[in-house]
């Protein structure tokens, strides 16, 4: 059970590298937050107001898939900018 959180223990080396590139970003400029705002039409201050549902995951997952493919095509850079 993930206890509603993900850590580096849940991913392999590639997954961890992508998570840092996508979620942390260069200078904490997260592409994940950008995609979240686009997917749900909320401001950065309101991202935690989005309900945790499978339907919402389905809205966000195409963004994650696209970023992962882009990251791989770019040679797996340290950060997605």
Secondary structure by P-SEA (a helix, b strand, c coil): ccccccccccccaaaaaaaaacccccccccaaaaaaaaaccccccccccccccaaaaaacaaaaaaaaaaaaaaccccccc
